[in-house]
Amino acid sequence: MKLGDIFNIQNGIAAGDLDISSEKTNMHIPFLRPASTQQRTIAGFVNENDVGDENIYPVETLFVSTNGEGSHTYSYVSRFKFAANSDVSILIPKKEMPLEHKLFYAQCITANRWRFSYGRKPKGDRLKNINLPAIPKWLAKVNVSSLEADLLKTLNSTKCKAPENKPKSIGSSTTTIDDLFEVVYGTNLELVSLVKSRDGRGINFVSRTSKNNGVSAKVREIKDVHPIDGPVLTVAGGGSVLETFLQIEPFYSGRDLFYLKPRVTMTEEEMLFYATCIRSNKFRYSYGRQANKTLRNLAIPTMEAIPSWVYGSKGSMSIESKKLIAV
């Protein structure tokens, strides 16, 4: 069936005249924008009286990002009431629909990203005409409550204490990237020569982009070319110079892209810390001054200089995000 046969589509409101606050008070609700992750859809908070009841949507409402090169078509189900900007479309089921079905449709809509682009946005009839499958029988066995319980268990398991003698702020001792990481040139593939996956599956293709954690597309696996295994950091030597991301899943890479394999055991939090440290050197480079030859010698903090607040940050950020959106 077409999306328009299942949902009525409503659009968000212009943000120009709204006072969007970074802090939430009793009369404020989240104000959503397009984003490639659900956490980043919260642009801030707006007063309910400023947006009007007709522009406030309840818990478990399905919405779609309709703009942005790296954000369009991503679809989510809210767990809080909200208002949204004009680059977000809200989908109201024409018939009563359980949460499991909304979550299923959100995934199906997101899987249609390949059909659209920044110049061909999923708005109006294009959004209405997205084909959606029938609800599969196995979905009746999915228990959303148990999934949430598993999520909380995972979040709690990510909390850890800092090793002893860690400073409260970043220490002054430094070393070079080459001392802590093995610097390896990537697979040097061209995306135009690969077969893109249209079902959301496949191998990540990491390029020199600054968006979407460096992932430009999903591609089919290449015979005789083994993907690069994570966890590693990917660093753009050219293009968006020094854009650095943590890659957990296997991936292929494009030209002028390096990956960094830790020479010592590192947690994901430590690797994310170093990704930020490397990226902070972007001001040293430009399109005409790339990092291919000098990357190895960039100064970064030693392991002993990593501050205590880095440890447990993944878990604490996830928990704080859950608190933030709980309305």
N, C-alpha and C positions, 0 to 999 in steps of 0.2 A: 504494500500500500504506500501511497504518497504521504509524506509527513503532514501535509495540509489536510489530509483526510482524518488524521488522528488527533491533531492539535490545532487549536486556535493560536495565532501568533500575535503577540503584543510587543511593542518596542519600548525601550527605556527612554529616559528623558534627557534633554540637554543639560550638561553640567555647568555651563557658563555662569549662570546666576546663583548657583548653590554655594553655600559655605561648607566646604568639605574639611572636616576636622580629623586630625590624627588620633584623637582620643575619643573614647566612647563614654557618653553619659546616659542617664536614664531615658532621655527622650531621643537618643540617637540610634540609628540602625546602620548596618553596613551598606556602603554604596559601591556597587560592582562595576568592573570594567573588563574588557577582553584580556585574557591572559592564557598562557599555555599550561599553567598549573592552577589548581583551584585555590591554593593559598594566596596566590598573587592576584586573584580577581578582586580582592578587597582594596579599593583605592583609598578608602577612608570611611568616615562616618558622617551622616547628615541628619538633621533634625526632621523627625517625622512630619511636623507641621509644615515644613518647607516643601516637601515633595507631594503631599496630598495622599489621601487614603487609596485613590485609584491607581497610584504608582507604587504601592507597597505590596509585596508578594509574600505569601506565607511560607512556612517551613515545608520542605520537600517539593519545592518548585523547580522544574526543569528549565535551564536557560542555556543559550548558545552565544558564543562570541562571534560577531559578524564582521569584524574589522581587524586590521593588523597583520603584517606579513607573517609573523611568527605565532599569532594568537588566533586567527580566524578558525571557525568551525569547532573549536574545542567546546565540549558540552558537559555540563555538570548538573547535579541535583543539590540544591541548597539544604543545609541543615539549620537554617535560621531565616527569619523574615528579613527582607532586604528591599532596596530600590536599586535601579541600575541605570547606567548612562545610555545614550542613544546608539552605541555600538554593540549593544547586547539585546538579543531577542528572547522574550520569555514565552515558553510553550505551555499553554493551558490545555490539558486533556479534554476532549469533547465528551468523554465518558469517564466515570470514576476509574482511577487507575492506582494500583498498589505501588509502593515504593520500589519493589523489585523490578517492575516493568519500566519505571522511569529510569532506573539505573541502567537497565539493559538498553533502552533507547538512546541514552546519553552516549554509551559506548558505540552504538551503531552510527549515530550522527557524526561523532568524532572520526570514525573510520572513513568518512567521505571527504576528509581534508584534501586529498590529492586532486579532487575535482575543482578546487578553488584556488585562488591566489590573491595577492594584494590588489591586483587589477580586476579580478573577477570574484567579487565577494559573495558570500552565501546570504544574500538578502532577498526579500520579496519573493517572487516566483521561484527563484533558484533554491531558496530554502524550502519553500512549500513542496517542490517537486523532488526532493531527496527521497529515494526509495528506501523503505524500512521493511525488514522481514517480519514474518509472523512471530509471535512470542513462542519460543521453544518449550517443549514439555518439561525439560530438565530444570527450567527456571522455578518451577513450583517447589522444588526441593531446596532452593537457596534460602538460608536463614540469615537475614540481614543483621539481626541482633547478635548472632554468634560471630559474624564477620567483624562487627564493632568491638566485641570482646577480644577477638584475636588482635585487632589493631591496638587496643589499649595495652594488651600484654606485650606486643612488639615495642611500643613506645616506651613502656616502663623498662624493658630489657636494654634499651639503648642508653639509659642513664648510667654513668660510671663516674668514679672519683678520680681526681687528678693524681698522678704519681707524686710521691713525696718530693719536697724541695723544689716544686715548680714556682716561679715568680708570679706575682699577682698581675703584673703587666709584662709586655714583651721585653725580654732581656736584651742586653747590648751586644752579646757575642754573635758573630756572623760566620758564615762559611759560603761556599759556592754551590750552585745547583749540582754541578758535576760531583761534588763530594758526597751529597746525600742521595742523588738519583743517577741512574744510568740513563743517559740521554740518547734516544733511539729515533732515527728517522722513520716515519710511518710507511704504510704500504704504497703511497704515492699513486693512487688510482684517480681516474677521472669519472665523475658522476655520470656524464653523458654517455659513457661507454658501458655503464652498468644497467641492469634491469631493476627498475624500482618496484617495490612490493606495494600492491594496491589494497591489501587486506590488513594493513597495520602490523604484519608480522615481518620476519626477515632479520637482517643484520643492520645495525646502526651504521650510517655513513657519516663520519665526523669530518668536518671541513674547517676552514679558517673563519667561519662565521662567529659573530659575538652572541648569537641567539640560540635558544632551545638547547642549552648545554653543549653547543657545538654540533649538534646532530642536524644535518640537512635533509636526510631522507632515510627510509628503510629500503634496503636492497636485497635481492636474492643472493644467497651464498654462492661464491665462485669456486668452481672445482679447482683443486690444487693451490688455492690461495687461502691459507688459514687466517681467520680473523685474529686481531690482537686481543688478548685476554686482559680483563681488568683484575684487580683495581689498579689503574694507572692515571696519571695526569696527562691531558693533551694540551699542547701549547702551540699556538699559531706563530710560525716564524715569519710569515708575510701576511698580506691582507689585513685582517683585524689583528694587528701584531700584538702578541703576548696575551691574547684571550686564552684563559686557562680554565679547564674544567676537569672534574673527577669523573672518570668513566668506570662504571661497575660492570656493565654488560660487554660482551665481545663486540668488536667494531672493525670496520675498514676505515682508512683515512685517505684524504686527498693530498694534494701537493703542498709543500712547505709546511707540513704539520709534523711535530715531534711528539713523542710520548715519553713520559718519565716513569721509570720503574724504581721504586725505592730500593736502596742498597741495604737498608735495615728494615726491620719490621715496623710498620706504621699502622695506626688506626685510621679509619676513614676521617675522623675529626682532625687528626694531624695533617692528613693529605689535603683536606679542605682548607686548613689554615695556610698551608704552603701554596695552594692555588691562589689564595687572596694575596699573599706576599709577592708572588711572581707577577700577578696582574697589576699590582700597584706600581710596577716599573714601566707601565705603558707610556708614560710621559717621555721616556727616553727615546722613543721610536716614532716612526711615521711611515707612510706608504713608501717613501724614498729611502728610509733607513730601517731596514728589516733586522730581525734578530737571529737569522740563520747561523751566523758565525760567532755571535757573542753570547748566545743563550747559556752555554755551559758555565760561563764565568760570572753570571749575575750573582750578586750577594743576597743571601737569605739568612734568616735567623738559624742558629744551631738548634738541635733537638732540645738542648738544655734551656734554651731561651723561650721555648713555647710557654705561654702563660697558662695558669691553672684554669682560667675561664673557658679555654678551648674544650676541655674534657667534660663530657656530659652535655655539650651544647646541642647536639642533634636531638637528644631526648627532651631537654628542657624547652627547646624551640617548638617542638611538636606539641608538647603539653600546653605551652603558653598559647599556641595557635588555637588549640581546641578550646581553651578558656575564652579566648578572644571572640570566637564565633558563636559561643553558646549564649543564646538570647532567650 
